[in-house]
Amino acid sequence: MPAGIPGASLEAVPEVREVEVADGVVALVNGDGGAGQSNSVLLLGEPVTVVDTMLLPEMAAAIPAALERRGRRPGLVVNTHIHTDHIGGNLLFDDVPIVAHPRTVAGMRKMIGERGLPALLAKVMPGFATRLADWDSVAAEPVPPDGIERALPSGAKVLEFTDTHSAADLAVWLPAQKVLVSGDLCFAGVTPLAVHGRVSRWRTALDRLIALQPAAVVPGHGVPAGIGALHDLADYFDRVLAAARLAHAEELPAETVWSSFDPGPAAGWLEPERTLVNIQVALAEMTGKPFEGEHRVRQGQHSPHSH
């Protein structure tokens, strides 16, 4: 059911819908999952845990509202990775422990408050440009994945991946419910963006997630789905890697192979232009040359924009 966001105009902030994924698991699905519209997840065990906090406090206001309707209060916040569209609502939880992978926190501490960050965010997410003019957040506390797992509701498992979608990505596996909270390791109906990780490692990570045989997957972007979302994303990355191999073997520019790219099950996904960037990233991996596109990230730096 829709969750209203106080003070937000529908033109600037998308609707956030509540989806009961399983007993004690609620997905807060943010708009259509496009740029800047990432999901949050509520785990209603003890402690009540919020996984990711969206881009803006106006969006994230749906989180305490959903909990209040259930007579619950948050006891823990987990940020799955560094991207701003997953941490912008941290400001609403100043009295709640917020934790993340140590590599994620190291990047957050450099990124938050950086001069020029709001202008960059506005360029990447022009639909929210006005609201991003003073974007801010608070960094999580660094906790190793096994420590985060101990802090989660009983039975929840933390899965760690590095240099996949970002420098460090966490997923939460709920074996009793067979629910996978994937963060941005899975997109559903939205083209992913691998610019801050490695296409090949992300593709390998998907095999690990598929092996869990989840009954439900809550993606970082898009609506909750079944295991088919993981298979479709794996198929998409197989096609991206094949296109990059062709470009490398034939010494073709990425734009040439992109022009004839067959997306397969990904046809119709939002943000299809990201495929060119993904091919460029995969090609850079194969050639050993740093990716130097619009979203280039220099070694040792963490780019802040959303994916």
Secondary structure, DSSP 8 states (H G I E B T S, - for coil): -EE--TT--TTTS--EEEEEEETTEEEEEETTS-TT---EEEE-SSS-EEE---SSHHHHTHHHHHHHHTT----EEE--SS-GGGTGGGGGGTTS-EEE-HHHHHHHHHHTT-TTHHHHHHHH-GGGTTGGGG------EE--HHHHHHHSSTT-EEEEEESSSSSEEEEEEETTTTEEEEEEEEESSB----TTS-HHHHHHHHHHHHHT--SEEEEEES--B-THHHHHHHHHHHHHHHHHHHHHHHT--HHHHHHT---GGGTT-B-TTHHHHHHHHHHHHHHT----STT---TT-------
